Amino acid sequence: MTSPYARISITLPATELAAADRLAAQQDRSRSWIVAEAIRRYAAAVEEGAEPGDPDTVATNGRGLGASRMAQVDRDLRMTAAERVREAEAASDEVAAIGRPGGAIEEPRWFGSYEEFSAWRKERQGM
């Protein structure tokens, strides 16, 4: 099985590298994720015919959302309320069917204190 990732080597100006590292730290992401996201956004802008250097079209489409998200919003708004509910239910069913690696998705839990959480975690880990 081949990996969905490929290792590459690039050379960046120090200012862009510093910006990527700063964004990675702020967003708790890897440097690779930041660079890949920049490429995804650039490619989406080019595919939509936008001028890649135009700050209004590259990342935000001038409206605060990326181009692919705006296209999804436009599709969703063309649906009736009932169609949107059915789509949401179908997505929820898909998530439930997939679950998490190693088991199903658990219901959220709330704890009155850290001690309650700690006791629950120890019990769950078999301590």
N, C-alpha and C positions, 0 to 999 in steps of 0.2 A: 504494500500500500504506500503510495507516495504522499508526502506531506502537502497540506494545502498552503504551506508557506515556502518561500524561497529566500535564502540569505543573499543580500546584496551589499555592496559597499558604495557609499556616496561621499562626496566631498561638499561641505556646506560652508558658507561664510560664517565666521564666528558669531555674528549678530543673530543669524537665523538659527544656529545651533543653540545659542543661549535662549532664544525665544521658545524653541521647541522644548528645551529642558524646563523652562519656567512653566509653560503650559502643562507639561507632563506632571510636574509637581502639584500644580494647582488643581488638576483634574484627577489626580491619583491614577494616572495612566502611564504606560511606557512611552518612551521616545518613539519607538517604532509605531505605536498606535497613532500618535500625533501626526507623524509623517504620512502614514497610510490614510488617515482621515483627510489631510490636506489634499492628497492625490484624489481621493474619492470626490471631494467637493469640486476640485478643479475639473475633473473629468465630467461630472454632472453638468457643470456650467457650460463646458464646451459642447457637450451633446445637445444641450438645449439651445445652442446658438448664441449664448451669452458671450460677452467680451470678457475673457478670463481675468483681465487686470482691473475690471470695474468693481469696486468694493460693494456696490449695490447689488451685483448679480452673483458674485462668486459664492459667498457664504449665506447671504440673507435674502436674496431676491428682493431687497428693498423693503421687506415686510416682516422681518424678524424670524422667518423660517427658511430653511434650505429649500431648494427647488423640488427635490423628491418629496419632502414633507408637504409642500404647497400643493403638489399634484395629488397627493393622497387626500388632503383636506378638500380639494375641489371635487374629487371622486365621491368622497363621503357626503358632501353637501348636495350632490345630485340624487342621492338615495332618499327614500322616504324614511320617516322615523322608524316605522316597522322594519324596513330593510336594514337600517343601522343596528337595531336591537338584534335581529337575526344574525348579522355579521359578528356582533360582539359575543353572542352566545356561541357561535361556531368557533370563534377564536378561543374562548374560554374552554370549550370542549377539547380543542386541540391541545391546549396547554395541560389540561388534566390528563389526557391520554399519554402525553409525552412524559409528564412527571419530571423528576430529577434523576440524574444518574444515581443508581443505588436505592431508589425508592420514590414513593409518591410525594407530591407537594403537601406539606403539613399546614394545618390551619395556624394563623398567627397566635402567639401566646403573649399574655401580659402578666407582669409580675409586680407585686406591691413593693418589693424591695430588692436590692442586689442579693441579699441573703437567700431570698426565695429563688431567684434565678440561679444562683450558685448551687443550691441544693438540687434543683431540677437538672442542671447540667451534669452534676456528679452522678445522679441517679441514671441519667441517660447514657453516660459513658461507662456505667457499671463499676463505679468507684466505691 
